[in-house]
């Protein structure tokens, strides 16, 4: 790929007033006032980012000081051993992340839960603090403490936030899945942890209906034999039906309260799970301190949340963005949880929620913006969205049309803040900030504290504007403490450090432009390699899905035994489309908007396409299927959102074999 020109004009730039009032600039000026760093221009995000990447110990130590992180036992240094894997952060220190979540103690609203059937619940900061303390004491009375695991099978709910914070308070480790997982898929994740306590709901809402999950919950209970205590929560208005359980009402109205217990900086806080698209889901363990600092940087500096903000991200407990959403509480913001479909009763449902609750930072996936565009909704004219200053986007690559849609149908004054990171760090590698301009189709900057480079296959840095492997060359405190059940750390080291020893390889193919923005081309292990030229799939999707007849698409490159290369594209067509002429129109659009080399060899019309449960395209598993992989080993059925669509792909592959 040729180097990209730096003459491209941004589509959005921050005002001088918003730059000066931003917390990220206040942080830079504080660094100077404290004698920790000096900048030619404290408002220049690139200068701050370069300092943070070159001085990780100083940066993360400064973050802890700036946000008044409460160490029970202060650290001796911010960063001891810097080697990766195994960097030693804040050695000797103790703290508890729950204490920081519970700092605000007033009658302002902390959490609002919105269901797509129209029902809502809320809780104040004071009541949240009370409930967490009481539930923590109740867990302690059950014998739960450090070394134990509490797992949950819940929809997005206030009870889930309370239970997580109470679990953290007593030093136990938290994990959860949403209730759309079938019992075997949930057990593939939660049973690994051999939990002591199982907190289980009764149902959730979807498309305006209450989905009864009590039978599935009972089946999951049977698959968690180590859970000595089961606590039932009446979610979605359904009463519990399981025998021999305790109730949430009893737990949350207990007789005593408990303050958070100090634990070591890297004490296990939560276990998040990989998607499981290539086998059994891996349990990724994160520590109290690393998660705290990462969420403070994400919420406090990059998103710029404050105590008068209302923060809404459409997400699920299955996705790390739920954890990031809850992280808004760390800086005193009100957070909005959502249970249900984003398109009920109409496709602009989330925008209507944002208007009613006066949301200031709104987050969703590119798929939701594309849905709104296809459905022809115009929220900016229908409801008052004037409080929104930022639309955050993650989950997959946002095509330039997504930025344009926000400008045209919400407001040209809103910053479209694309970001990318992952479950691996429960945070960000690349993102925007309130001070960074926006370029359509690009992510504004490398994130603070991230020493990111782009390397070729030989481990050498490439020129700006050239695509390559994204690597992280210096440690971050939010890198996982470990993988679950990986005593020799072989799985952990193999996942990130096998390709380039001592350097984190994330598995994304990216370009860093001459102006410092980032273009993500897709997973590097699914990069298209036609005639020795590597291509990112993101550009192909942007072109194909710009056609109103194309609802979804998936392209892969398959190496042939004879040395050839087959590049098929699966497409879901809109109802009423001219299917006979659609393949030629798709090829013409891709040729026009990308290049002749991007044009697929074959267009295959599919009734639907499967994705991960967080909406990502299944490029690698589908490629492995087409290469002859065993469907039972290539991916876990519990990892996909549509089993019917997955089975169609499997049947197609078998018929082509």
N, C-alpha and C positions, 0 to 999 in steps of 0.2 A: 504494500500500500504506500502510495506516495505521501510525503509530508503534507499536512494540511495547512492552508493559508491562515495567517493570523489576522487577515483583514476583514473577516466576517464580523458583521455588526451584531451586538447583543439585541435580543428581543425585549429585554427588561433590564433596567438598571435601578439600584436603590437611590433614594434621595439623600442629599447631604445630611438632612435632619435625621433621617432614620439610621444612617450610618453612625452618626455621633451618639445617638441615644441607645444604640445596640449594646447588649451585654458583652459581646465579643470584643468590641472596641474598648469598653470599660475594663475588660480583663487585660487587654494589651497595655492600657495606660496604668493599670494597677501594677503590672509586672515592672514597668519602668519606675513607678513611684517606690516600689519595694526594692529596687536595685537588682532585680532578678534577670532582666533583659533590657536591651535598648534597640529601638527601631528608628529607621529613617522616617517612616510614616506609620504610626500606630493604627491608622485606618486601613492599611494595606493588608488584606487577609493573606495574600501570598507570602508576605514577609513573616507574619506571625506563624503561618503553617511551616515554613522552612525552619524557623527556630525550633518549633515544637518537635519536628521530625529529627533534627540533628541533636537535640538534647532531651531525650525521652524521660530521663529521671527528673530533670529540672521541671519539665512541663507538667508531668503528672503530679509531682509534689506541689507545684503551684496551683493546680486544679483543686487538690485537697485543701490547701490553705484558703483559696479564694472562696470556695463554697463552704468553708467552716466544717469540714469533715471532723466528726467527733471521735477521735481515737481514745479509747479507754486506756490503752497502753501506747504511748507515742512510738513511732518507728525510729530506728537509729539513722537510716538513710531512706531515700525514696526508692532507689534501685540498687540492689546489691550485685549479685551475679547477673550479667547481662546476656549470657549465652542462651541460644534458642535450640531446642526447647529447654525449659527449666529455669527461665529467668526468675530471679528472686525479688519480688516487689514488697516494699515496706516491711522489711524483715523485723520480726519481734513485736509487731503492732497487733492490737486487738481493737475490734469495733463490732457493730451490728448494723446492717443496712436498714433494718426495720425502724431503728431510732430516727433515721433521717427521713423516712417516709412519713413519720408521725409528728414531725416538728410543728406543723401548723395545728393550732388548737383553738378554733373558733366556730361560729355557726354558719360560716360560708359553706356552699355546697362543694363537697370533695368529688363525688362520683354521681353521675346520672346514668342509669341503665335504660335504654330504649329498646323495646321489642317491636318487631314489624307488625304485630297485631294491634298496635296503638297503645299498649300499656307501658307504664314507666315507673321507675323507682329511683330514689335518690338517698344520699346519706351525707351528713355534714362532716367536716374535719373532726369536730369534737366527738361525734358519735363513732366515727371510724376509729379514732384513738381508743375510745372506751371498748368497742367490740374487740379490737385486736388484743388488748390487754386481757380481757376476760377469756377469750378463746385460747390465748396462749397459756393462761393458767389452767384451763380445762385440759389442754393437751398435756401439760406437765403432770397433772393429776392422773392422767392415763399412763404415765411413765415415759412420755415422749421427750427426748432431749437430743443432745449431740450424738451422732452415730445412727439416728433413726431416720426413716423416710416417711413422709406423708404424701399420698398421691390422691388425685381427684379426677372424677369423671363428671364434668360440669359444663354447662354452656357459659358464654360470656355473662358474668354475674358479679354483683357486689359481694356475695358470699365467697366467691373465688378469690377476690382481692383480700378480703379479711383473712381467709384461711391461709393464703400464701404468707401474709405478713406475720400472722401468729406463728406459723411454722418457722419462719426465719427468726422470730423473737426467741424461741426456745432452743435455737441452734440445730434444729432438724433440717432435712433437705426436702425440697418441694419438687413435684412434677405433676403434670396434668395433661389430659386430652379433652377435647370437646366431645359432645355427645353424639356428633354425627359419625364418629368411628363405631364400627361394629365391635362387639366384645372381643373377638380374637385379635383384631388389629390394635385395639387399645391395650390388650394384655401383652402383645408383642413388645410394647414399650414399657408399660408400668410394672409388669411382673418381673422384669429384669432387676428392679430395685429392691425386691423383697420387702415391701412396705409394711410398716407397723399399723398405720391408720389409713383407711380408705374413706374419703369423703365423696358422696355420690348424690347426684341430682335425680330428678324424676322425668324431666323432659325439657324440650326447648321449642322455640317458635320458628316456623319457616313458611314463607308465603302466606302469612296471616293465619296459619293454622298451628295449633298446639300439637307437637309431635311427642307422643307417649313413648318414653324409653325405659320404662320400669322393668320390662322383661329383659331388655339388653343389659341393664344395670345389674340385675340379679345374675345373669350369665357371667358378667365380668367379675362379680364378687367371687364366684366359684373358681375363677382363674387366678385369684390372688390369695392363695392359701396362707400366706404369712400375715395377712392383715388381721390382727387380733381385735381391732375395734373398727366398726363401720358406723359412720355418721351420715344420716340421710338429710338431704336438703330439698324442700318442696319447690323445685324450680318450675317455671311456666304454669304455676297454679295447680300442679298435680300433687296430691298427697302421697307420701311414701307407702309402699306396700310390702317391703321386706321385713321379716321378723328378726328378732335378736339384734337390734340396732339401737344406737342412740340417735337423738334428734338434734338438728342444728339449733332449734329453739332452746333446748335445754343447755346446750354448750354456750350459746351467746348470752345467756342470762345467768351465768354461773355466779357464785357468791364472792369470788375474789378476782383481783387483777394481777398482772405480772409485767414487769419492765423487761425490755430486751436484754438478753444474756450476751456479754462480750465474747467474741470468738476470734480466731486468727484471721488475718487478712484474706487468706486463700481458703478458708473453711467452706466446704460445699454449701452453696445457697440453693441452687436449682439444677435440675437435669433437663435439658432440652434434647430433642431427638432429631436425628437426620431424617430426611424424607422417606428413607426405606425403598427408594426406587431401584436400588441395585442390590438389595438383600435386606437382612434384618436391620431395623433402625438402630443406629449407634446412639448411645446415651452420652451426651456432651455435658460435662460437669463444669460449672462456673462458680467462682468464689464470691464471697460477700464484697470484698474490697474492689476487685476488678469490675464487677457488675455495677457497683455504686459509682465509681469514677467514670465509666463509659457512659452510663445514663445521664450523669450530670453534664458531660460534654455534649452529648446528643441533644438532650432536652434544653439545657441551660445556655449553651453557646451556639450550636448549629441551628436549632429550631428557635432559640431565643425566647423560650417560654418564661412567663412571670406569673405572679400570684393573681393577676387580674385576667389571665388568659383562660379560654375554654378550648380544650384540646380533644379533637375527635379523629380517630383513625379507624376506618372500617377493617376489622381484623377478627381473629378467632383465637381461642386458647391453644390451638394447634400450631400457631405461627409465632415466631419471636417478636413480631410487631405487637402482640398482646403485652409482652413484657415491657417493650419500649413505650407503649401507650400508658401502662401503669406508672412508668418512670416519670410521667408528667407530674405526679404527686410530689416528687422529690423537690421540685421548685415551687410548690404551692399552687399549681394550676388545677382547675377543675377538669376532670377527664370524663369523656362520654363513651360508654360501652354500648355495643349494638348486638342484639341477638336476632338473627333472621336474615332474610334475603334483602339485598340492596335495591331490588327493583319492585318492591311491593309497598303500597298498592300501585305505584307507577315508577318508571325508570328514574325519576328525579327524587326518589324518596329520601336519599341521604342528604341532598341539598336542602330539602324542606326541614329535615331535622336540624341541619346546621343553621338555618334561618331562625327557627323557633328557639333554639338554645343559645343563639348569638355566638356561634363558634368563631374563634379567631384563627385557629390553625386546623385545617381539614386535610385528612390523609386517606388515600385510596390506592388502588392498583391501576396500571394503564388500562386493564380490561374494563374497569368501570367507566373511565372516560370514553373508551371506544363504544361501550354500550350506550352511553348518553348521546354520543354523536350519531350512532346508527338509528336511535329512536327519535332523533330530531328534537330532543328536549332543549329548552332555552331557559335555564334556571335563573340567570341574571335578570330576566324580564318578568319572571313569575313570582319570585320571592325576594326579600331583602337580604342580600348576602354582603352588605357593606362592611360588616365586622371582620370578614375573612381577609387576612393579609397574606397568608401563605397557603398554597395547596401542595402538600407533600405527596410524592409518588415513589413507590418502591414495589418490588415483587418481580418485575421483569423490565425490559428496556422500554422506555417511553418514546414512541416515534415523534418526530417534529409536529405531526398533526395534532397530538395531544396538547402541546403548548398553545398552538393556534386556537384550539377549541376553547381552552380556558380564557384566553384573551377575548375571544369573540362572544362567548356565551356566559361568562361569569363577569370578568372585569379585566381590562388591560393593566390595571394597577396592581394586580396580584402577582406575587412571586411564585412561579412553579418550581418547587424545590425537589428535584430528583435526588435520590440517595440510594446507595447500595452498600451492603455489608453482608450480614448473614447470621444464621443460628450459631455458627462457629464462635463468634465473639459477642453475640447479642448486641450488635452495634454496627458501626459504619466504618468503611474504608474510604469511601468517596461520598461527597455530599455538597450541598449548598450551605451558605450562611447568610444572615441578614444583610451582609455587606458585599456579597458576590453577585455580579451580573449573571443573567441567564442567556444561554445560547440554545436555540431549539435543537433537540436531538442529542444534547450533551449534558453531562453532570458538571456542576460549576467548579469543583475543586477537589483536591485530595483533602481528606478530613484531618483535623488537628490531632497531633500525636501519632500520625501514621507515616512511617518511613517507607513510602511506596516507590517502587521502580518498575519499569517494563523491561523484561529480558527476552532474549531469543533462546532457541533450544540449547545453545551452548553455554547459557548462563551469563551472557554479556549484555549490558544495557544497550537498548536501541535508541535511535535518534527520536526526538519529539516528532509526533505525527506518524510514527511507524507502529504497527500493531505487534503485540507480543504477549508473553505471560505476565500477569500481575503478580508481583512478589512483594513481601514485606521484609525488610532487611534488619529492622531493629524491633525489640519486643514491645508488646502492648500489655497492660495489666489485665485486659479482658480476654486475652487468649485463654483457652480452656485450661482448667486445673488438671484435667485428665479426661479420658473416656471411661465410662463405667465398665467394670469387669475387664480391665486391661492392665493387669498388674505389672507386666514388664514394659508397658507403654509402647509396645510394638505397633498396635493399631493407630495410636495417636501420632507417633512419629512417621508412620507410613503414610498417613493421610495428608500431612502438611510438609514434611521435611525430607521425604525420600528422594525427590527429584533434585533438589538443591540443598545439600546438607547444611544445616545451620541457618537456612533462609526459608521463610514461610511461602509456599506456593499455594495460592488459593484456588486455582483452577479456572480463572476467568481470562479470556482473551480481551485485551483492552488497548486503547491508544490514549496517550496523554498528548494533547495538542501543544503547539508552541505558546498558546496563551494560558496553559495550565489546566484547561478543562479536560474532562475524561469522557471517552466514548467506550461503552461496553459492547462488545460484539457477540457475547454469549459464552457458554462454557467452552474452555479450550479443548476438552476431550470430545466435544461435538463440533469443533470447527470444521468447516467444509474445506477440502483440499483438492481442488480440481486442477489437474495438470501442474501440480507443484505450487499453485498459487492459493494461499489461504484466504478464505472468505468468512466473514461473520454472518450468522443467520439473521441478525436483527434488521439489517438493511433489506433483506429479502421479505421479511414479514411486513415491514413498513410499507413496501411497495405493493405487495399482494393485497394486504388488508386495507389499503386505501380505496380499493374497489368496493362499492356498496354491496356487491353480490357475494363478497367473501366475508364470512363471519369469523372464521378461525382457520389457522394453517399450521403446518408442521413440516419442516424440510430437513432431510438428513443426507449425508453422503456415505455411500457404501462401497468399500473396496471389493472388487471382483476377483475371483481366482485367476482369471487370465490377465490380471494387471489393469483392467479397466476400472472405471469409476462411475457408479450409477447414483444419480441425484434425484430421487423422487420427492414430490411435495404432496402431502395430504391436505385436502381443503374441505371445509364445511361451507356449503353454499346457502345463501339466503333463500327463503321460500319464494317460489315463483321465478327463480333465475333460469336463464337459458343455459342449461347444462351442456348442451352440445357445443356451444361457442365459448363457454367459460374458460376452458383450458387455454385457448389461443389468446383470450383477453388478458388472462393472468400473465402469460409469458410475455406478451407485448408490454404490459405495464412494468414488469420486472426489468425487461430489456431497456425500457425508456428511462426508468428512475434509478437503475443501478448500473448494470453493464451486461453485455451479451454473455459474459462468463458466469453470471449469476443465474441464468435461465435454467430452471429444472429440466431434467430429461423427460419427466412424466408428471402429469397432474392427475391425482387420484381423488375422486370425489368420495368423501366419507360422510356418514350420517351425523357423526359427532366425534370429537377428539378428547381423549383423556388428558388430564393434567395432574400435577401434584395437588395436594389439598390447599396449597397456598397459591395455586394458579399458574405454576411454571410449566412450560412445555416439556414433554418427555422425550427430548431428542436422543439422549444417550441410550435409554432402554429400548426405544424403537429401533435405533440403529443396531443394537445388539440382537434384537429379534430378527432383523433382516439379514444379519450375518449368520443366523442359524442357532442363536442362543436358546436355551431351554426357558420357556416362559415362566416356569415355576422358580427358576433361579435368577432370571434377569431382573425381576422386580416383584415387590410385594403388592398383592392386590389391595391391601389395606392402605397403601400409600397414595392411591389414585382417587380422583373425585367422581369418576363415572365408570363403573365396572362394565356396563354394556358397551361403552365406547372402546374400552380396553380389549374386551373379547372380540369386537369387530376387527381391531388391528391384528390380534393373534390369528383369527380365522383367515384374514387376508394374507398374512405371511405364510400360513400353512398351505393355502391354495396356490401361492406363487412358488412354493418350494419344488 
